[in-house]
Amino acid sequence: MTADPDGTPSGPAGAGGPSGPARFGGRGDVTLVVVLDCADLDRSAAFWAAVLGYRAGPVGSGPYRQLLPADGNGIELLLQRVPEPKTTKNRLHLDLRVPDLDAELARLEALGVRRVTAEPIHEAGWTWHILADPDGNEFCVLQPPRHD
């Protein structure tokens, strides 16, 4: 039995079904969680929940805020409040693969992203932009090659 950051039991790590949500760790005893540093937990939770279609866990008093897919099955995004601002390039980033790059860019810009790339990048049939969240964390939104 594992517990979410707020102490709520979530069943065996990586398990799905009645004992707990699927967490996609690859092994039954490993849960994959992506941790993202931020300055403001509420702002970042609202932003990333809207970007990913996730729901934010309850507000606690600690430096963490959990985000999960609405049905509870999927990779957890754990926001971690840190005092220092982001200063250099991310060593790890999220890629959001979408069927319509322009529509997704418009949606994300309405949520407050900043474009890092002025023009789209094209490579091996893929097209993408590098974006930054309100804390400056880079992520990419990509459109896969079209197979007409």
N, C-alpha and C positions, 0 to 999 in steps of 0.2 A: 504494500500500500504506500503510495506517495501522497504528498500534500502540495497544494498550490501555495504560492507565496503568502496568501492570507490564512493558511492553515487548514483550508478545506480539503478533505480527503478526495483524491481523484482516481483511486483504484491503482492497479499495477501499472507501472510506467509503460507507455506504449500500447497498453491494452485498449480495446474498444468494447462497445456493448455495455451490458448492465453493470460491469464492475468499474467502468470509467471510460472516458473519451479516448479516441485514438490520438496519439501524439507523434507518430512517425519517427521513431528513433532507430528503426532498423533491427534492433534487438528488443526482446521483451522486457529487459531490465534497464533500458536506456530511454530517456525522454529527450528529444531534441527541442531546445528552446533558443530562440534568437534574442539576445539582449542588446538593447539600443540605449546609449547614453542620451540624456536630455537635461535641459535646465528647468523646465516647467512640466510637471507630470500631467496636469489637467489639460494644458494646451496640446501637448504631444499625444495624449490619449485621444482627444477629440480628433486631431488631425489624422493619426494613423488608423483609428477606427473607421473614419470616413473613407480613407484611401483604400483600405483592404476589405471593407465590409465586415469588420470584426466588432465585437462588443467589449467594452471595458469592464474589468472586474471592479469590485467595490473599492471605494477610496479608503485608504488606510493612513496611518500616521508615519509609516516608514518611507524609504526612498525608492519603492518599487510600485509599479502599476501593471497589472497583467491584462493582456489583450488576447482574446480567443475568437475563432470563427463563431458565428452566431449559433451553429449547431454543436459547438464544443469539440468537433473533430478537426484536427489540423495542427499546424505548427504554432506554438505559442510565441507571441512577441512580448517580451518583458521589458518595460521601460524602466530605466534606472536613472534617478536624479543624481547629477554630479555637479560639483561647484565650478569646475573649470569649463570654459567654452571649447568647442572643437577648433583645432588650430591647423591641422594638416590633413592630407588625403586619407580617406578611410582605407583600412587594409581589408575590410570585408564590407560588402554592400548587398542590398536587395535588388533583384531584377523583377519587374512586373511585366509579364508577357501578356499582351493584349491584342485583340483582332483589329482594332482601329486606333492607330497611334494618335491621329489628330483629335479625335473625340476624347480620348483619355487625357491628352495634354490639356485640353480645354477644361475638363472636369478637375484635374489636379491643380491647375492654375487658379481656379475658383476657390480651391481649398487653401491656397497660400504657398504653393511650391515656387521655388525660384529656378529658372532654367540656368544651368551651368554651361550648356552648349547652346550657342545661338542658332546653329544649323544642325539638322539631324546627321548622325553618323551612319554610314552605310558600309556593311561588311558581310560578304558571303550571303547576300540576299536579305540579311537582317537590317532593320532600320531602327535607330533609337536616339533618345536624348538622355543626357545626364541631368538630373534634377537635384535640388537640395530641399530638405524639409525645413521647418522654422528654426531648428537648431543648427542648420548647416550640414547635416548628415547627407551625403550623396547617395542617390539610388538611381536606377535606370528604369525607363519605361521603353519596352521593345515591342516591335511588330515583327513576327516571324516572316520568312519568305512566303510569298504567295505561290500557291500551286494551282494555277488556272487550267 
